[in-house]
Amino acid sequence: MNKTIWARRAITCIKTHFPVKKVINYPSFVRRFSVSGNRNMKLVQFVYKSNPSDVRAGILKGDSVVDINKADSSLPSTVLEILRNGDIGKVKRLQSSSAALVPLSSVDLAAPVHGVDKVLCVGLNYKDHCEEQKLTPPEVPMIFSKFSSTINGPKDAVKLRTQVTDKVDWEVELTVVIGKQASNVKASEAFDYIAGYTIAQDISARNWQKAKNGGQFLLGKSMDTFCPIGPCITTSDEIGDPQNLEIKCSINGVLKQKSRTDQLVHKIPTIIERLTSVMTLLPGDIILTGTPGGVGMYRDPPEYLKPGDVIHSEIQNIGVLETRVQAF
């Protein structure tokens, strides 16, 4: 497929819609979120095609992007630095600016945050995913990790080491991006520590996850390129209720997963409270909150990814992450 077609797809995949505002009965620890699309704050990272080694932070505006550092030279040039410096408020003030506005067709999108300290994941955290395995949902969040070096972005391919595994699976996941240092955080305060949300694929080599490493997940989850994220970070005040979003995944245009984040067994505040009781979360750390039913391993017969496949991962109010699959 030529570069022009891929560029058009990149533009198409990051356009999203916002739902009509409605009344939701929230648990007591959940803040009331705006579901207005008026500001529509979406952070991205990108590279100029003329300088592909220089990752830049931007604000998505339709078919263009604001180069944050060029619009305000006092601001850092990457999303991680913006979070570390506590500069989200200053970035928001650039939303109405037309300064440093660049057409998306002239850039390539990168992972919306990179260089992070931790990638944490929650297993068996959707009711429908537990049901497809005939398992009782776990009483506490089941946490595992991927190496941060597995992160890649919309322009990057998932690369399969076909000589060691032919059982690589998809798992679309709503992903939390931590906005400030968090330690011993109570569930009632957890949302105050979130910068925003993105989409991830917890790509999983099932034979290495289940059998080839003594039942320990790390090697099956942390092969190179096994954590595509993107295309953007929708900030917390723009996401709506993160625990009531449609989430779905298609492979080569065929729908495989479709659910809502209200199926989460352990809600986001509970996860953050548990994690921060034993470790400090740092700005930019990401938490993959679990995947719904419909993964390849539990289909009849089982299905797995192969070179040439295209994964479409979509979450309401964030967008679509398109990921190509190649041989390593």
C-alpha positions, 0 to 999 in steps of 0.5 A, a space after each residue: 500500500 502506498 504512502 499516500 493511502 496510509 497518510 489518508 488512513 492516518 487522518 481518517 482514523 483520528 477523527 471521532 464523534 462525541 455522544 449526546 450528553 446524558 445523565 449517568 448514575 456514577 459510583 460515589 468515587 467517580 467525578 462528574 465528567 464533561 461530555 462536551 466536545 466543544 474543546 475536544 483536547 487531544 494530545 498527539 506526538 508526531 515527527 516531521 517527514 523531513 526530520 523523522 528523528 525529532 518527536 514533537 508534542 502536538 494538539 490535534 485540530 481536525 486535519 491539522 496539528 499544533 506544534 506545541 513547542 513552536 506555538 510556545 517555546 516555553 513549553 517542552 517538545 514531548 508529552 512526557 516532559 509536559 506531564 513531568 513539568 505540570 504544563 497541561 494547563 498551559 497547553 490547554 490555552 493553545 487550543 484556540 491558537 492557529 500558530 504553528 498549525 501543521 497539516 497532518 499530511 506533512 507529518 507522521 504520528 508517533 506514540 502519544 507518549 514515550 520514554 515512560 517508566 512503567 507499563 502496567 496491565 490488568 488481567 481478566 478485568 472484563 466480565 465478558 472476557 471472564 465469561 468466554 473463559 468460564 472463569 470467576 472474575 478475580 477478587 482483586 485486580 490481577 496486575 502484570 507488566 510489559 516493558 516500556 520498550 514495547 511501546 510503538 505508535 500508529 506508524 509502526 508495525 507489530 512485528 511477529 517473531 514467527 520462528 518462535 511463536 504462531 499464536 499471537 493474539 489481539 487485546 484492545 484496551 482502554 489505557 490510562 495515562 498518569 499525569 502526576 506522581 501518585 503514591 498511596 492514592 485513595 480511590 476517591 482521589 484517583 481521577 485527579 492523577 490521570 492526564 488522559 486516556 489512549 488506546 492500546 493493544 496488549 499484543 500477546 504471544 499465548 504460547 509464551 504467556 501460558 506454557 513457555 515461561 512457567 505460566 509467568 506472563 512477561 515474555 509472552 507480553 513483552 516481545 518487541 513492538 507488543 504495545 501499540 498505543 495511540 493515536 492520541 491522548 484524550 484529556 480527562 476533562 474531555 473523555 466523558 465517563 471513561 467507564 462507559 465507553 464503547 470499545 471494539 477491535 476488528 481484524 482485516 475489517 472483521 469485528 472481533 471484540 465489541 463491548 463497553 468499559 462499564 464491563 470492567 470488573 475492577 474500576 479505574 480508581 480501585 486499580 490506581 489505589 491498589 497500585 499506588 499502595 505498593 509503588 509510586 506511579 510517575 507522570 507518563 506511566 500507562 495502565 492498560 485496564 483490561 480487554 473485553 471478550 472476543 480475543 483469538 485464543 478463545 474463539 472456535 477454532 482459535 485465531 491468531 495474527 499473521 503478517 499482513 493483517 491490519 488491526 483496527 482498535 477503536 474506543 469512543 471519544 478517543 479514536 481509531 488506532 490502526 496497526 499493521 502486522 509484519 514479520 520481524 
